[in-house]
Amino acid sequence: MGQGVIHAMHIVWEDSAGSDSTWDHEPHKLTPAIINSIGILVREDDQAVVLAVSADDNTPPSYDGLLAIPRSAIRQRRRLE
């Protein structure tokens, strides 16, 4: 894997939710969704943690399936061994 170290992360975060119904008779049941994401840690800063599904063996690597999770939405996080 190139010369970098790969760190896998599990992040539990809160996302918005919506209704696909034209006429929704139970809006009280609509709540934010709790999401579990597992991926390769690409970068993190004060605003977000960025995960990827895949990384190639180039130096520096190229990534696929990027996801930026706002820090304000993160409920739990842990590094996977």
N, C-alpha and C positions, 0 to 999 in steps of 0.2 A: 504494500500500500504506500506508494510514494515515500516521502520522508516524514510525513506528519503522523500524529497519533490520532486515532479514531476514538471518540468518546460517544457511547450510546446513552441516550437519556430517555426516561419515562416522565412525561409531564401531564398532570391532570389540570385542566383549565376550563373556565366557564365561557361559553359561547352564546351568542344571541340565538333565538329560535323564532320561527315564523310559522304561519299557517298557510297551507296550499289551498284551503277551501275558499270558494267564492262566498258562501254563506256559512259562517261559523257560529254554531249555537252553544259552544262551550269554551268561550275565550278565557274563562277562569282556569282552565286546565293547561294553558300555554305558559310555560316557564322556561328560563334559560336552560341550555343543555350543558351537562358536564361531559367533557371530552377527554379521552385518554389517548395521548399521542406518544409513539415510540419512534425515535429516529436518531440519526447521526447529528451531533452538535456541530453546526457550521460556524456560528458566532453568537455572541450575546453582547448586549449593551444596555444602557439605562432604559431603553424603550421596549426591547423585544428580545426573545430567544428564537433563533432560527435553526430549524431542524431540516434534514434532508432524508429522503428514502434511500438514496444510493449515492456512492462516491466512486469515481474511477481511480486508476492507479497513476495518474499524471501528477506532476509536481509543479505548481499546486494542483490539487484535484479539481475536477469539474463535478457538479452535483446535479441530481435529478430529484424532482418532487419536493421542492422547497416549501416550507411553511413557516411564516413569521407569527409567533404567538406573543401578543402584548403582555408585558410583565404584569400589568394591572389585572390581567385575567387569570394568572397562574395561581392555583390553589396548593399544589404539591409538585415537587420535582425531586428526582433522584437519578444518580448516575448508575448505569447498569454495568456490571462486570462481565 
